[in-house]
Amino acid sequence: MQNINIIRNYILSRVFGLILLLLFVFTGISLLTFSPEDPFYGNWVSTNFINNKAGIWGSYFSGTIITFFSYSSYLFPVFFLIIGIKKIFGVATNFFIVHLVSLIISLLIFCFLLSFLNLNGGLLGQLLLNSYQNNFYFNNYFDILICILIFLIMVITLIYGLSLKIKAINALLQFVFKFV
């Protein structure tokens, strides 16, 4: 009986990893082939030609997610890729929902920071910035301190949300700087 549970968990983990890799492919293709001329939330066009390689579903998905999260939405496929590869190779990844919620929270913080710095933070970043400006009034030094603290919180939650290990980040940085 125990062997059946082990085999079942093994198969379910690999299938879940494959589903996440398929989500990576879909989100990656739809975000990379995003076109402002395609229909999506907030942009209704009456054309039969869609430029997005993922079709009408990719057009609506990529346009809507870029409208809400701006260019930080490109971290969604990275999340699906990392967790999917870990699941396929049998690396223990517990608390998938916690990682996903952590990723979304860090993306919201990142959108807020982009809007705070007068960059494109998407609709959610603009909403958070307007809420911050309407409810809090501080001098510029306090705003800078808040910005730094929020950036640190965002980095910590993003590292946890993408379930990256510090050793892996260190090895990656050493690899990159070896060629520079």
Summary of the structure (lengths in Angstrom):
residues: 180
radius of gyration: 19.5
end to end distance: 54.7
largest distance: 65.4
contacts: 520
relative contact order: 0.10
helix: 75%
strand: 1%
